[in-house]
Amino acid sequence: MGTDDVPLDDKAKRTRDLLSSFYSPDPSSTPNAPSKYGTLDAINTTSFDPDQYMNLLVQKSNLEALLQRHVVMAAEIKNLDTDLQMLVYENYNKFISATDAIKRMKSNIVGMEANMEQLLDKIMSVQSRSDGVNTSLFEKREHIEKLHRTRNLLRKVQFIYDLPARLGKCIKSEAYADAVKFYTGAMPIFKAYGDSSFQDCKRASEELIAIIVKNLQGKLFSDSESIQARAEAAVLLKQLDFPVDSLQAKLLEKLEQSLGDLQHKTDKIENVYVESNDPSKQEKVSDWIPTTAHEASVGEFVEAIRANRVIFPDSERQLITLVQDLVIKQFETTEQYVKRRISSANLLGVLRTIWTDVLLMDEVLCEAVLPDFSLEAAQVAVKKYVASTFTYLLQDISDALLKVNVSPKEAAEEHSLQVALEASKKAVLQGSMDVLLDFRQLLDDDLGLLVKLRDFIIDWVQEGFQDFFRALDDRFLLLSGRKNSSNQDRGLTEGAHGEKVLAGLVLVLAQLSVFIEQTAIPRITEEIAASFSGGGARGIENGPAFVPGEICRIFRSAGEKLLHHYINMRTQRISTVLRKRFTTPNWVKHKEPREVHMFVDIFLQELKAIGSEVKQILPQGLLRKHQRSDSNGSTTSSRSNPLRDDKMSRSNTQRARSHLLETHLAKLFKQKVEIFTKIEHTQESVVTTIVKLCLKSLQEFVRLQTLNRSGFQQIQLDIQFLRTPVKETVEDEAAIDFLLDEVIVAASERCLDPIPLEPPILDRLIQAKLAKSKEQNPNTP
């Protein structure tokens, strides 16, 4: 039962509350004072009720708690007594100290009154003597002051009379600052008495001041004078109340004139860069341009800006507009310059010249923020240079392709298509590598302007290649005739569409598309990844700038479409010959066949021309021949052999009926032969597809006619002659055999009397045609 059972925090809190209530002037302001005093904590309030407190304590506590409460209260009473005793001691000590201080002050003030009386007597004595001195010297002092004022006035009058002479001496010695000082000092007197007493002095002084003003103006506009001297001249003119605004306008006009001269010299620099296309000339030009007239003009212009700022501090806005106009004009000229075919070295030379000018002007006029201002203008110029470079690359490729459209004599020369294809491949791949190397020089240069544009240049190059290949695909469509040319491209494709698009050009475009997909795009992608990685100025949300997968898909599709277009063009050309052959004669009145028809020669010549073209452009495929024995059909022609086995003893009607019956029976027992397969970029595949389409067209033309026996026999003879040379040029002999048989079957079905030629007659006519062909072309094996 000790005091340890009571928490120390509660004890400390109660102690603070007691002390606070003791020293508080307002009892109601004590903290934690409850509004209702029906609790045991009410003992610390001013409205403490002992009876009520005891009743509550007895009601709420047992005997042990009452004893503990007694012990706690006894301890608190002791602490309070101790604290109260300490407070009484402290107050008593302070009271004793205050009493001692009052005693000391009282003892010190006792002798002060006598001393103050003595001091007052001395002051009165000094004052009386001073009044005596002032009275005795008053008249003399007044006289001296009057003489002094007269002397000063005479000195000023003398200065006014001597002013013209002084001004003349200042003009001779060019001490214009002293002259202005003298004249401005005399101005109040001239204003007051210039029209009366000092009229002659005023007139002479004004004449001399006019000379000084003229000299100061000459010094202000003189380029040989230093900036400090020109600034002093402007300040002196301002002190003479000369209208300086007109001088400022004249200086700005002079600056604008020098600005025009500077722009003219910049144009000369760019023209010299354009004229120097070879590297040797470029080196010679770059050796002397930066150190000649342009640098001197820029230095003069910068010095003029510095002088203008010193002379006219309020001309900052006009100067900022002036230098920004200069930068704008320089970059506008550069934008026109980059539209020509220039190298990155030329562009770097121009940009370096402009950037040097910008830095020089920024040193004297940093408020114009020229580096940031020129950065925006350079961004436009460099972007146009990148776009212009890709435009010229596209033009080079188009020029290489248009070499296919040569004159007829030149077209007969061997390997013309191959030369055009190789030149086009070189233009695409080597041209792209040269362009990347050109752009790489822009990235590697340490010019501050280009360093800030590095990420933009990387994005522009990648976007440029993406747009370039899309434009190249459109150009292929224009050159192939599969897309109408706009007014902008009409002049470019004029050579390709003068009469008709050459089929050889379409074949070159098809193979070039394959080359771009398989070789050019991977190589360009590697170079971009190695030298033009990074960027990101266009933002992640816009996606990658260069997507090689998309370009590959475009040119894969373009290669297939162009190859089909070439096949269609060649097939249509041969179909035109076939249409004329079968629509011109009257097949019902056809004469007996005497020789192979001339359309066969034309057909074989077309196939020979096609073979020559594809040999120059397309690679050779696998050496496989789809023989008749390899096909799913029978080993002998079920359509032609029965015709050759017919006996002459049958009647015409019996022969026709037997032929048709055996034909339809053969269709039932013969398996299907696959005719049209996927076209590959090989010589054999293209030639085979063209032959298949032509034979199919031939079959359809035959079905549209009605034949007599001689017409049927003529078609039989022509087809039999075609069989051997055509099968030698294709890889799928089974399908060709099948289509040739189909032509003869179609002719027999459309014949009124389908009796074929006897084999001996057929062989004799074919041999005669072969002998005749050999006589006409001895070199033909």
BELUR-V410421 format. One record per pair of residues at least 12 apart in sequence whose ideal C-beta (glycine too) atoms are under 10 Angstrom apart, sorted by the first residue. I is the first residue (numbers start at 0). J is the second residue. If there is no record, write none. Layout:
i->{I;I}
j->{J;J}
This chain:
i->{0;0;0;0;0;1;1;1;1;2;2;2;2;2;2;4;4;4;5;5;5;5;5;5;9;10;10;10;10;12;12;12;13;13;13;13;13;13;13;13;14;14;14;14;15;15;16;16;16;16;16;16;16;17;17;17;17;17;17;17;17;18;18;18;18;19;19;20;20;20;20;21;21;21;21;22;23;26;26;26;27;27;27;29;29;29;31;31;32;32;32;33;36;36;36;36;37;37;37;38;38;38;39;39;39;39;39;39;40;41;42;42;42;53;56;155;155;155;155;156;156;156;156;156;158;158;158;158;158;159;159;159;159;159;159;159;159;159;159;159;160;160;160;161;161;162;162;162;162;162;162;162;162;162;162;162;162;162;163;163;163;163;163;163;163;163;163;164;164;165;165;165;165;165;165;165;166;166;166;166;166;166;166;166;166;166;166;166;166;167;167;167;169;169;169;169;170;170;170;170;170;173;173;173;175;175;175;175;175;175;175;175;175;175;175;176;176;176;176;176;178;178;178;178;178;178;178;178;178;179;179;179;179;179;179;179;179;179;179;180;180;181;181;182;182;182;182;182;182;182;183;183;183;183;183;185;185;185;185;186;186;186;186;188;188;189;189;189;193;208;208;209;211;211;211;212;212;212;212;212;214;214;215;215;215;215;215;215;215;215;215;215;216;216;216;216;216;216;217;218;218;218;218;218;219;219;219;219;219;219;219;219;219;219;219;220;220;220;220;220;222;222;222;222;222;222;224;225;225;226;226;226;226;226;226;226;226;227;227;228;229;229;229;229;229;229;230;230;230;230;230;230;230;230;231;231;232;232;233;233;233;233;233;233;233;233;234;234;236;237;237;243;243;244;246;246;247;247;247;247;247;247;248;248;250;250;250;250;250;250;250;251;251;251;251;251;251;251;251;253;253;254;254;254;254;254;254;254;254;254;254;254;255;255;255;255;257;257;257;257;257;257;257;257;258;258;258;258;258;258;258;258;259;259;260;260;260;260;261;261;261;261;261;261;261;261;261;261;262;262;262;262;262;262;262;263;263;263;264;264;264;264;264;264;264;264;264;265;265;265;265;265;265;265;265;265;265;265;265;265;266;266;266;266;266;267;267;267;267;268;268;268;268;268;268;268;268;268;268;268;268;268;269;269;269;269;269;269;269;269;269;269;269;269;269;269;270;271;271;271;271;271;271;271;272;272;272;272;272;272;272;272;272;272;272;272;272;272;273;273;273;273;273;275;275;275;275;276;276;276;276;278;278;281;281;281;281;282;284;284;285;285;285;285;285;288;288;288;289;289;289;289;293;293;293;294;294;294;294;296;297;297;297;297;297;297;298;300;300;300;300;300;300;300;301;301;301;301;301;301;301;301;302;302;303;303;304;304;304;304;304;304;304;304;304;304;305;305;305;305;305;306;307;307;307;308;308;308;309;315;315;315;316;316;318;318;318;318;318;319;319;319;319;319;319;320;321;321;321;322;322;322;322;322;322;322;322;322;323;323;323;323;323;323;323;323;325;325;325;325;325;326;326;326;326;326;326;326;326;326;326;326;326;327;327;327;328;329;329;329;329;329;329;329;329;329;329;330;330;330;330;330;330;330;330;330;330;330;330;331;331;331;332;332;332;333;333;333;333;333;333;333;333;333;333;333;333;334;334;334;334;334;334;334;334;335;335;336;336;336;336;336;337;337;337;337;337;337;337;337;337;337;338;338;338;338;338;338;339;339;340;340;340;340;340;340;341;341;341;341;341;342;342;342;342;343;343;343;343;343;343;343;343;343;343;343;343;344;344;344;344;345;346;346;346;346;346;346;346;346;346;347;347;347;347;347;347;349;350;350;350;350;350;350;350;350;350;350;350;351;351;351;351;351;353;353;353;353;353;353;354;354;354;354;354;354;354;354;354;355;356;356;357;357;357;357;357;357;357;357;357;358;358;358;358;360;361;370;370;370;371;373;374;374;374;374;374;376;377;377;377;377;377;377;378;378;378;378;378;378;378;380;381;381;381;381;381;381;381;381;382;382;382;382;382;382;382;383;384;384;384;384;384;385;385;385;385;385;385;385;385;385;385;385;385;386;386;386;386;386;387;388;388;388;388;388;388;388;388;389;389;389;389;389;389;389;389;389;389;389;389;389;390;390;390;391;391;392;392;392;392;392;392;392;392;392;392;392;393;393;393;393;393;393;393;393;393;394;394;394;395;395;395;395;395;395;395;395;396;396;396;396;396;396;396;396;396;396;396;396;396;396;397;397;397;397;397;397;397;397;397;397;397;397;398;398;398;398;398;399;399;399;399;399;399;399;399;399;399;399;399;399;400;400;400;400;400;400;400;400;400;400;400;400;400;400;400;401;401;401;401;401;401;401;401;401;402;402;402;402;402;402;402;402;402;403;403;403;403;403;403;403;403;403;403;403;403;403;403;403;403;403;403;403;404;404;404;404;404;404;404;404;404;404;404;404;405;405;405;410;410;413;413;414;414;414;415;415;415;416;416;416;416;416;416;416;416;416;416;416;416;416;417;417;417;417;417;418;419;419;419;419;419;419;420;420;420;420;420;420;420;420;420;420;421;422;423;423;423;423;423;423;424;424;424;424;424;424;424;426;427;427;427;427;427;427;427;427;427;428;428;428;428;428;428;428;429;430;431;431;431;431;431;431;431;431;431;431;432;432;432;432;434;434;434;434;434;434;435;435;435;435;435;435;435;435;435;436;436;437;438;438;438;438;438;438;438;438;439;439;439;439;439;439;441;441;441;441;442;442;442;442;442;442;443;452;453;453;453;454;454;454;454;454;455;455;455;455;456;456;456;457;457;457;457;457;457;457;457;457;457;457;458;458;458;458;458;458;458;458;458;458;458;459;459;459;459;459;460;460;460;460;460;460;461;461;461;461;461;461;461;461;461;462;462;462;462;462;462;463;463;464;464;464;464;464;464;464;464;464;464;465;465;465;465;465;465;465;466;466;467;467;468;468;468;468;468;468;468;468;468;468;468;469;469;469;471;471;471;471;471;471;471;472;472;472;472;472;472;472;473;473;473;474;474;474;474;475;475;475;475;475;475;475;475;475;475;475;475;475;475;476;476;476;476;476;477;477;477;477;477;477;478;478;478;478;478;478;478;478;478;478;478;478;479;479;479;479;479;479;479;479;479;479;479;479;479;479;479;479;479;480;480;480;480;480;480;480;480;480;480;481;481;481;481;481;481;481;483;484;499;499;500;500;501;501;502;502;502;502;502;502;502;502;502;502;502;503;503;503;503;503;503;503;503;503;504;504;505;505;505;505;505;505;505;505;505;505;505;506;506;506;506;506;506;506;506;506;506;506;506;506;506;506;507;507;507;507;507;508;508;508;508;508;508;508;508;509;509;509;509;509;509;509;509;509;509;509;509;509;509;510;510;510;510;510;510;510;510;510;510;511;511;511;511;511;512;512;512;512;512;512;512;512;512;512;512;513;513;513;513;513;513;513;513;513;513;514;514;515;515;515;515;515;515;515;516;516;516;516;516;516;516;516;516;516;517;517;517;517;519;519;519;520;520;520;520;520;520;520;521;521;523;523;523;524;524;524;524;524;524;525;527;527;527;528;528;531;531;558;559;559;559;562;562;562;562;562;562;562;563;563;565;565;565;565;565;565;565;566;566;566;566;566;566;566;566;566;567;567;568;569;569;569;569;569;569;569;569;569;569;569;569;570;570;570;570;570;570;570;570;570;570;571;571;571;572;572;572;572;572;573;573;573;573;573;573;573;573;573;573;573;573;573;574;574;574;574;574;574;574;575;576;576;576;576;576;576;577;577;577;577;577;577;577;577;577;577;578;578;578;578;578;579;579;579;580;580;580;580;580;580;580;580;580;581;581;581;581;581;581;581;581;581;581;581;582;582;582;583;584;584;584;584;585;585;585;585;586;586;586;586;586;586;586;586;586;586;586;586;586;586;587;587;587;587;587;587;587;588;588;588;589;589;589;589;589;589;589;589;589;589;590;590;590;590;591;591;591;591;591;591;591;592;592;592;592;592;592;592;592;592;592;592;592;592;593;593;593;593;594;594;594;594;594;594;594;594;594;595;595;595;595;595;595;595;595;595;595;595;595;595;595;596;596;596;596;596;596;597;598;598;599;599;599;599;599;599;599;599;600;600;600;600;602;602;602;602;602;602;602;602;603;603;603;603;603;603;605;605;606;606;606;606;606;606;606;606;606;607;607;609;609;609;609;609;609;610;610;610;610;610;610;612;612;612;613;613;613;613;613;613;613;613;614;614;615;616;616;616;617;617;617;617;617;617;617;617;618;618;618;618;619;619;619;620;620;620;620;620;620;620;620;620;621;621;621;621;622;622;623;623;623;624;624;624;624;624;624;624;624;625;625;625;625;625;625;625;625;625;625;625;625;626;626;626;626;626;627;627;627;627;627;627;627;627;628;628;629;629;629;630;630;630;630;630;630;630;630;630;630;630;631;631;631;631;631;631;632;632;632;632;632;632;632;632;632;632;632;633;633;633;633;636;636;636;636;636;636;636;636;636;637;637;637;637;637;637;637;637;637;637;638;638;638;638;638;638;638;638;638;638;638;638;638;638;638;638;639;639;639;639;639;639;639;639;639;639;639;640;640;640;641;641;641;641;641;641;641;641;642;642;642;642;642;642;642;642;642;642;642;642;642;642;642;643;643;643;643;643;643;644;644;644;645;645;645;645;645;645;645;647;647;649;651;651;651;651;651;652;654;654;654;654;655;655;655;655;655;655;655;658;658;658;658;658;658;658;659;659;659;659;662;662;662;662;662;663;665;665;666;669;671;672;672;672;672;672;672;672;673;673;673;673;674;674;674;674;674;674;674;674;674;674;674;674;675;675;675;675;675;675;675;676;676;676;676;681;682;682;683;683;683;683;684;684;684;686;686;686;686;687;687;687;687;687;687;687;687;688;688;689;689;690;690;690;690;690;690;690;690;690;690;691;691;691;691;691;691;692;693;693;694;694;694;694;694;694;694;694;694;694;695;695;695;697;697;697;697;697;697;697;697;697;697;698;698;698;698;698;698;698;698;698;699;699;700;700;701;701;701;701;701;701;701;701;701;701;701;701;702;702;702;702;702;702;703;703;704;704;704;704;705;705;705;706;706;706;706;706;706;706;706;706;707;707;707;707;708;708;708;708;708;708;708;709;709;709;709;710;710;710;710;710;711;711;711;711;711;711;711;711;711;711;711;711;712;712;712;712;712;712;712;712;712;712;712;713;713;714;714;714;714;714;714;714;715;715;715;715;715;715;715;715;715;715;716;716;716;716;716;716;716;717;717;717;717;718;718;718;718;718;718;718;719;719;719;719;719;719;719;719;719;720;720;720;720;720;720;721;721;721;722;722;722;722;722;723;723;724;725;725;726;743}
j->{63;66;67;69;70;67;70;71;74;67;70;71;73;74;75;67;70;71;67;68;70;71;74;75;71;71;74;75;78;30;31;43;31;40;42;43;71;75;78;79;75;78;79;82;30;31;29;30;31;32;40;43;44;29;42;43;75;78;79;82;83;79;82;83;86;31;43;32;43;44;45;79;82;83;86;86;45;44;45;46;44;45;46;43;44;45;43;44;44;45;46;46;48;51;52;55;51;52;55;52;55;59;52;55;56;59;60;68;52;55;56;72;75;65;68;184;185;187;188;188;192;196;197;200;181;184;185;188;200;184;185;188;189;192;193;196;197;200;201;204;197;199;200;181;200;178;181;182;184;185;188;189;197;200;201;203;204;207;199;200;201;202;203;204;205;206;207;203;207;177;178;181;182;185;204;207;178;179;181;182;185;203;204;205;206;207;208;210;211;203;207;210;181;182;207;211;207;208;210;211;214;211;214;218;211;212;214;215;218;228;231;232;235;236;239;231;232;234;235;238;204;207;208;210;211;214;215;235;239;208;211;212;215;234;235;236;237;238;239;235;238;204;208;204;205;207;208;211;238;239;208;235;238;239;240;197;200;201;204;201;204;239;240;200;201;201;204;205;205;239;241;239;235;236;239;232;235;236;239;241;232;235;229;231;232;233;234;235;236;239;241;246;232;233;236;241;246;249;232;231;232;233;235;236;231;232;233;235;236;243;246;249;250;306;310;232;246;249;250;253;253;257;299;302;303;306;306;302;306;302;303;305;306;307;308;309;310;306;309;306;250;303;306;307;309;310;305;306;307;308;309;310;311;312;309;310;246;310;246;247;250;306;307;309;310;311;309;310;310;310;311;310;311;311;310;311;307;310;311;313;314;317;314;317;303;306;307;310;311;314;317;303;307;311;314;317;318;320;321;303;307;300;303;304;306;307;314;317;318;321;322;325;317;321;324;325;296;297;299;300;303;304;321;325;296;300;303;321;322;324;325;328;325;328;292;296;299;300;292;293;296;297;299;300;325;328;329;356;296;324;325;328;329;331;332;292;293;296;288;291;292;293;294;295;296;297;352;293;296;297;325;328;329;332;333;336;349;352;353;356;328;329;332;335;336;288;291;292;293;284;285;288;289;291;292;293;332;336;348;349;352;353;288;329;332;333;335;336;337;339;341;345;346;348;349;352;336;283;284;285;287;288;345;348;284;285;288;336;339;341;342;344;345;346;347;348;349;352;336;339;340;341;345;342;344;345;348;340;341;342;345;342;344;342;344;345;348;344;345;348;344;345;347;348;351;348;349;352;348;351;352;355;352;355;356;352;355;356;359;356;325;352;355;356;359;360;359;321;322;325;356;359;360;363;322;356;359;360;361;362;363;364;359;363;318;363;318;319;321;322;359;360;362;363;364;367;318;360;362;363;364;363;321;363;364;363;364;366;363;364;366;367;366;367;360;363;364;366;367;364;366;367;368;369;372;367;360;364;367;356;357;360;361;363;364;367;369;372;360;364;367;368;369;372;373;376;353;356;357;360;369;353;356;357;360;367;369;370;372;373;375;376;377;372;373;376;376;349;350;352;353;356;357;373;376;377;380;349;350;353;372;373;375;376;377;378;379;380;381;376;379;380;349;353;380;346;349;350;352;353;376;377;379;380;381;383;384;376;379;380;381;382;383;384;387;380;383;349;380;383;384;387;349;380;381;382;383;384;385;386;387;388;383;384;386;387;390;391;387;391;387;388;390;391;394;395;384;387;388;391;437;388;433;437;440;384;388;434;436;437;438;439;440;441;442;443;444;437;440;441;444;384;380;381;384;388;437;440;441;444;449;440;441;444;446;448;449;380;373;377;380;381;384;441;444;446;448;449;452;444;446;447;448;449;373;376;377;380;446;448;369;370;373;374;377;446;447;448;449;446;369;373;369;370;372;373;374;376;377;447;448;370;373;447;448;373;373;447;448;451;451;448;447;448;451;452;455;448;446;448;449;451;452;455;448;451;452;455;456;459;536;448;438;441;448;449;452;455;456;459;452;455;456;458;459;462;463;459;437;438;441;456;459;434;437;438;441;455;456;458;459;460;462;463;464;459;462;463;466;467;463;430;433;434;437;438;460;463;467;430;431;434;459;460;462;463;464;466;467;468;470;471;463;467;470;430;434;426;427;430;431;433;434;463;464;467;470;471;426;430;467;468;470;471;473;474;491;426;474;491;422;423;425;426;427;429;430;433;422;423;424;425;426;427;430;431;467;471;474;475;511;515;423;426;471;474;475;477;478;488;491;492;494;495;422;423;426;491;494;418;419;420;421;422;423;424;425;426;427;430;507;511;419;420;422;423;426;474;475;478;479;494;495;504;507;508;511;419;423;478;491;492;493;494;495;504;415;416;418;419;422;423;494;504;507;415;416;418;419;420;422;423;478;494;495;500;501;502;503;504;505;506;507;508;419;478;493;494;495;496;497;498;500;501;503;504;419;494;501;501;503;611;615;611;614;615;503;612;615;501;502;503;504;506;507;510;611;612;613;614;615;616;507;612;614;615;616;615;503;504;507;511;615;616;503;506;507;508;510;511;514;615;616;617;507;507;507;508;510;511;514;515;507;510;511;514;515;518;519;511;468;471;511;514;515;518;519;520;523;514;515;518;519;520;522;523;519;519;464;467;468;515;519;520;522;523;526;527;519;522;523;526;460;463;464;467;523;526;460;464;522;523;526;527;529;530;531;526;530;460;456;457;459;460;463;527;530;531;456;460;526;529;530;531;453;456;459;460;456;457;460;530;531;533;530;536;533;534;536;533;534;535;536;537;534;535;536;537;531;534;536;527;530;531;532;533;534;535;536;537;544;545;531;533;534;535;536;537;538;541;543;544;545;531;534;536;537;544;527;530;531;534;544;545;527;531;532;534;537;543;544;545;546;534;537;541;543;544;545;544;545;520;523;524;527;531;544;545;546;547;550;543;544;545;546;547;549;550;544;545;523;550;515;519;520;523;545;547;549;550;551;553;554;549;550;553;511;512;515;550;553;554;557;512;515;550;553;554;556;557;485;488;557;488;491;492;508;504;505;507;508;509;511;512;515;553;554;557;558;560;561;508;557;560;561;564;489;491;492;495;496;500;491;492;494;495;496;500;501;504;505;507;508;561;492;495;500;501;502;504;505;506;507;508;509;557;560;561;564;565;568;492;495;496;499;500;501;504;505;564;568;500;505;508;557;560;561;564;496;496;568;572;564;568;568;612;564;565;566;567;568;569;571;572;608;609;612;565;568;608;609;611;612;613;615;616;561;565;560;561;562;563;564;565;566;567;568;569;612;561;562;564;565;566;568;569;609;612;613;615;616;617;680;685;561;565;612;615;616;557;558;560;561;562;564;565;616;557;558;559;560;561;562;563;564;565;566;616;617;680;685;558;561;562;565;613;615;616;617;618;680;554;557;558;561;616;553;554;555;556;557;558;559;560;561;562;680;554;555;557;558;559;561;562;617;618;680;554;558;550;551;553;554;555;557;558;547;550;551;552;553;554;555;556;557;558;551;554;555;558;550;551;554;545;547;548;550;551;553;554;547;551;545;547;550;545;546;547;548;550;551;547;544;545;547;545;547;544;545;680;677;678;680;617;678;679;680;684;685;688;678;688;609;612;613;616;678;685;689;609;678;684;685;686;688;689;691;692;689;692;689;605;606;608;609;612;613;685;686;688;689;692;693;605;609;688;689;690;691;692;693;695;696;692;693;696;605;608;609;689;693;598;601;602;605;606;609;689;690;692;693;694;696;697;692;693;695;696;697;699;700;696;598;601;602;604;605;693;598;601;602;693;694;696;697;699;700;701;696;697;699;700;703;598;601;700;596;597;598;599;601;602;697;700;717;598;696;697;699;700;701;702;703;704;710;714;700;703;704;598;596;704;710;713;704;705;707;710;701;704;705;706;707;709;710;711;713;714;746;749;750;751;704;705;706;707;709;710;751;707;709;710;704;706;707;708;709;710;711;712;713;714;707;709;710;713;707;708;709;710;712;713;756;709;710;711;712;713;714;715;716;717;756;760;761;764;713;716;764;767;713;716;717;720;764;765;767;768;771;713;716;717;718;719;720;721;764;765;767;768;769;771;772;713;714;716;717;720;768;717;697;717;716;717;718;720;721;724;725;768;720;768;772;775;690;693;694;697;717;721;724;725;720;721;724;725;728;772;689;693;686;689;690;693;721;724;725;728;729;724;728;682;685;686;689;690;728;682;683;685;686;689;728;682;685;686;680;681;682;683;684;685;686;689;682;686;682;680;682;685;679;680;681;682;683;684;685;686;679;680;681;682;681;682;683;679;680;681;682;683;684;685;687;730;679;681;683;730;683;730;683;730;731;683;726;727;729;730;731;732;733;672;673;676;687;729;730;731;732;733;734;735;736;726;731;732;733;736;672;726;732;733;734;735;736;737;732;733;731;732;733;669;670;671;672;673;731;732;733;734;736;737;669;670;671;672;673;733;665;668;669;670;671;672;733;734;736;737;740;665;668;669;670;665;669;722;736;737;739;740;743;744;661;662;664;665;666;668;669;737;740;744;658;661;662;665;666;669;736;737;739;740;741;742;743;744;745;747;715;718;719;722;736;739;740;743;744;747;755;661;665;740;657;658;660;661;662;664;665;755;654;657;658;661;662;715;740;743;744;747;753;754;755;756;758;715;755;756;757;758;761;657;661;758;657;658;661;753;754;755;757;754;757;754;708;751;752;753;754;752;752;753;754;755;747;748;750;751;752;753;754;744;747;748;750;753;754;755;744;747;748;753;740;743;744;747;748;744;740;744;744;737;737;731;733;734;736;737;738;740;731;733;734;737;688;691;692;694;695;731;733;734;735;737;738;741;687;688;691;692;695;731;734;688;691;731;734;730;728;730;728;729;730;731;729;730;731;725;728;729;730;725;728;729;730;731;732;734;735;729;731;728;729;721;725;726;728;729;731;734;735;738;739;729;731;734;735;737;738;738;725;738;718;721;725;734;735;737;738;739;741;742;738;741;742;714;717;718;721;738;739;741;742;745;746;738;739;740;741;742;743;744;745;746;742;745;742;745;714;718;741;742;743;744;745;746;747;748;749;750;741;742;745;746;748;749;745;749;745;746;749;750;749;750;751;745;746;747;748;749;750;751;752;753;750;751;752;753;750;751;752;753;754;755;756;750;752;754;756;746;749;750;751;752;743;746;747;748;749;750;751;752;753;754;755;756;746;750;752;753;754;755;756;757;760;761;764;746;756;742;743;745;746;747;749;750;742;743;746;747;750;753;754;755;756;761;755;756;760;761;764;765;768;742;743;746;768;738;739;740;741;742;743;746;739;743;755;756;758;761;762;764;765;761;764;765;768;769;772;735;739;742;735;736;739;740;765;765;769;769;738;739;739;755}
